Amino acid sequence: MSEQQTKAPWWVSLGLLLVILLNLAGNLYWVDRNVVQIGRDASGHRERTAQIATLLEKITPQTLFQALTYTDYRPPALYLAAQPFYALLGRTMDSAQLTNVILMEAILALTYGLAVQVVSPVIALLATAMSAFLPILMGMSLLYYTENFLTTVILL
């Protein structure tokens, strides 16, 4: 479909916007309700994010280097991506969680962008809608794990 890409009908664009907004609304509702045990951080990602925020209270070349090399196993990208939310909304579990909520919306937009290069816009919209409400993807965006960040990077 590379040479003769089909132009998306207006209602496909509207449908994509609705899918993304519905997903966003559902995720924000979940964050507001906080449907998990308070303090549940089995993988330690929230704890490391908060520790990096403490490191970055005073930004120097040394603290930036420490933030980038904080853990020798996990890449620091998720922890660093949450820092603007901490700065804007304070250091709470919910503000860190917004990182994955925004990443989920990016995943949906990027899924459509990738799919529309291979199939028709209508099928690309269907693929995006299926992704938006796929239980495992929805679940990963509601937990503070690295999967959404990695998926976003891969789709780029």
C-alpha positions as CSV (number, residue, x, y, z in Angstrom):
1,M,0.0,0.0,0.0
2,S,3.0,2.3,-0.1
3,E,2.5,3.9,-3.5
4,Q,-1.3,4.1,-3.5
5,Q,-2.1,4.9,0.1
6,T,-5.8,5.3,0.7
7,K,-6.8,8.6,2.3
8,A,-8.6,8.1,5.5
9,P,-12.3,9.1,5.5
10,W,-13.1,11.8,8.1
11,W,-15.0,9.3,10.3
12,V,-11.9,7.1,10.6
13,S,-10.0,10.1,12.1
14,L,-13.0,10.8,14.4
15,G,-13.1,7.1,15.4
16,L,-9.4,7.2,16.2
17,L,-9.8,10.2,18.3
18,L,-12.8,8.6,20.1
19,V,-10.8,5.4,20.8
20,I,-7.9,7.3,22.2
21,L,-10.1,9.6,24.3
22,L,-12.2,6.7,25.6
23,N,-9.0,4.8,26.6
24,L,-7.6,7.9,28.2
25,A,-10.8,8.5,30.1
26,G,-10.9,4.9,31.3
27,N,-7.3,5.1,32.5
28,L,-7.7,8.4,34.2
29,Y,-10.9,7.0,36.0
30,W,-8.9,4.1,37.1
31,V,-6.0,6.3,38.4
32,D,-8.6,8.4,40.3
33,R,-10.2,5.3,41.9
34,N,-6.8,3.8,42.6
35,V,-8.0,0.2,42.3
36,V,-4.8,-1.4,43.6
37,Q,-3.4,-1.8,47.1
38,I,-1.8,1.4,48.2
39,G,1.9,1.0,48.3
40,R,2.0,-2.1,46.0
41,D,5.2,-1.8,44.0
42,A,6.4,-5.4,43.5
43,S,9.0,-4.5,40.9
44,G,10.3,-1.5,42.7
45,H,9.8,0.9,39.8
46,R,8.0,3.5,41.8
47,E,10.6,3.4,44.6
48,R,13.4,3.9,42.0
49,T,11.5,6.7,40.3
50,A,11.1,8.5,43.7
51,Q,14.8,7.9,44.5
52,I,15.8,9.4,41.1
53,A,13.5,12.4,41.8
54,T,15.4,12.9,45.0
55,L,18.7,12.7,43.1
56,L,17.5,15.3,40.6
57,E,16.4,17.9,43.1
58,K,19.6,19.6,42.4
59,I,20.6,19.0,38.8
60,T,24.4,18.8,38.2
61,P,26.4,16.7,35.8
62,Q,27.0,14.3,38.7
63,T,23.4,13.9,39.6
64,L,22.4,13.4,35.9
65,F,25.1,10.7,35.6
66,Q,23.8,9.1,38.9
67,A,20.2,9.1,37.6
68,L,21.3,7.5,34.3
69,T,23.3,4.8,36.0
70,Y,21.1,4.4,39.1
71,T,20.4,0.7,38.4
72,D,22.7,-1.7,36.7
73,Y,19.8,-3.9,35.4
74,R,16.9,-1.7,34.3
75,P,17.1,1.2,31.8
76,P,16.4,4.5,33.5
77,A,14.0,5.8,30.8
78,L,10.8,5.1,32.6
79,Y,12.1,6.6,35.8
80,L,13.2,9.7,34.0
81,A,10.0,10.0,32.0
82,A,8.0,10.2,35.2
83,Q,10.0,13.2,36.5
84,P,8.0,15.9,34.7
85,F,4.8,14.5,36.3
86,Y,6.5,14.5,39.7
87,A,7.5,18.1,39.1
88,L,4.0,19.2,38.0
89,L,1.8,17.2,40.3
90,G,4.0,16.2,43.3
91,R,5.5,12.9,44.2
92,T,2.6,10.6,44.4
93,M,1.8,7.2,43.1
94,D,-0.8,8.6,40.8
95,S,1.5,11.2,39.2
96,A,4.1,8.5,38.4
97,Q,1.2,6.4,37.0
98,L,0.3,9.1,34.5
99,T,3.5,8.3,32.7
100,N,2.1,4.9,31.6
101,V,-1.3,6.5,30.9
102,I,0.2,8.9,28.4
103,L,2.4,6.2,27.0
104,M,-0.7,4.1,26.3
105,E,-2.2,6.8,24.3
106,A,1.1,7.1,22.3
107,I,1.0,3.4,21.7
108,L,-2.5,3.7,20.2
109,A,-1.5,6.6,17.9
110,L,1.6,4.8,16.9
111,T,-0.3,1.5,16.3
112,Y,-2.6,3.3,13.9
113,G,0.3,5.0,12.2
114,L,2.1,1.7,11.7
115,A,-1.1,-0.2,10.6
116,V,-2.2,2.4,8.1
117,Q,1.1,1.9,6.2
118,V,0.2,-1.8,5.7
119,V,-3.6,-2.0,5.6
120,S,-6.5,0.3,4.8
121,P,-7.4,3.1,7.3
122,V,-10.5,1.3,8.4
123,I,-8.6,-1.9,9.3
124,A,-5.9,0.3,11.0
125,L,-8.6,1.9,13.1
126,L,-10.0,-1.6,14.0
127,A,-6.4,-2.7,15.0
128,T,-6.1,0.4,17.1
129,A,-9.5,-0.2,18.8
130,M,-8.6,-3.8,19.5
131,S,-5.3,-2.7,21.0
132,A,-7.0,0.0,23.1
133,F,-9.3,-2.5,24.8
134,L,-7.0,-5.6,24.8
135,P,-7.0,-6.7,28.5
136,I,-3.2,-7.2,28.8
137,L,-2.4,-3.8,27.2
138,M,-5.0,-2.1,29.3
139,G,-3.6,-3.9,32.4
140,M,0.0,-2.9,31.6
141,S,-1.0,0.7,31.3
142,L,-2.7,0.6,34.8
143,L,0.5,-0.8,36.4
144,Y,3.8,1.0,36.8
145,Y,5.9,-1.4,34.7
146,T,8.3,-0.7,31.8
147,E,6.3,-2.5,29.1
148,N,4.4,0.6,27.9
149,F,7.7,2.6,27.6
150,L,9.3,-0.3,25.6
151,T,6.3,-0.7,23.4
152,T,6.3,3.0,22.6
153,V,10.0,3.0,21.7
154,I,9.6,-0.1,19.5
155,L,6.6,1.5,17.6
156,L,8.6,4.6,16.9
